[in-house]
Amino acid sequence: MKSILQELYRGTLFPEETAFPKNDPVYRRKMRQMTERTEQLEKRLSRGDRRRLDKLLDTYADISTIEAEEAFIVGYKLGAMLMIQVFGD
């Protein structure tokens, strides 16, 4: 098993690709609901409205990515501060 430092150095560590609950039944249900509801809505919309919905969903995905990145950074900093305190005592 490679160390985290090796993975960081080699560029093989991608936390954003695994930062979702794979085996959480609530998460899976919510994702399925979102897909079904989006498909139902798309069937009712005109072509122009579907494009607008796609742009809206793309914007939401961009915002979610920014929020996830910020949450990762805050969590990492919090973890580092905890380690400083643990080893400082």
N, C-alpha and C positions, 0 to 999 in steps of 0.2 A: 504494500500500500504506500502510495506517495504521500509525502507530508503536504500540509496545506501550503507551506512556503514554496515547495517545489511546484505545486500546481499553479500558484500565483505567478511565479517566475516564468513558467512555461506557457502561461496563458490558457490553461486547460480547466480553470475553475470558473463555472458559470452559474452563480447562485440564482440569477433571475430565471433560469430554465427549470429550476426545481422548487421555486418559492410558492408553491400552491399545494393545498392538501389533497394528495392523490387518492387517499382511501377514506376520505370523509364523506359519509352518505349525504349529509346536509349540503355540502358543497356540490356534489354530483347532482343532487335533485335541483338545486338552484340553477346550475348551469343548463340542465335539461329544460327547465322552465323558461329560462331566458331564450334559449334557442327556439323552442316551440312558439313562444309569444312573438319573437321577432319574425319568424316565418309566417305566422298568422297575419301580422300587421303588414308585412311586405306583399302578401296576396291581395290586400285591399287597397294598396297605394298605387298611384299612377307611376309611370317610369320616372318622372321628374322627382316625385316625392320619395321614391325608393332611393334615388341618388342622394337626396338631401338626408334621408335617414342613414345611409351608409357614411356620409360625411360626419354626421353627428356621432355615430358609433365609433368612427375612426378618431375623432377628437376626444371622445370619452376614453378610448384605449390609450391615447397619448397622455392624457391627464393621469390615468391610473398608473402608467409606467413611471411618470415623474414622482407620483406619490409613493410608489413602491421603492424607488431608488432613495428617496429621502428617508423613508422608514428604515431601510437597510443601513444608511449612514448613521442615523440617530441611534439605532440599536447597536451598531458596531462601536460607536463612541461610548455609549453607556457601558457596554461590556468591557471596553478598555479602561474606563474610569473605575469600574468595579475591581478589575485586576490590580490597578494601581493601589486602590485602597486595601485590598486583601494583602498584597505583598508589602505595603507600606507599614502595616501594623506590626 
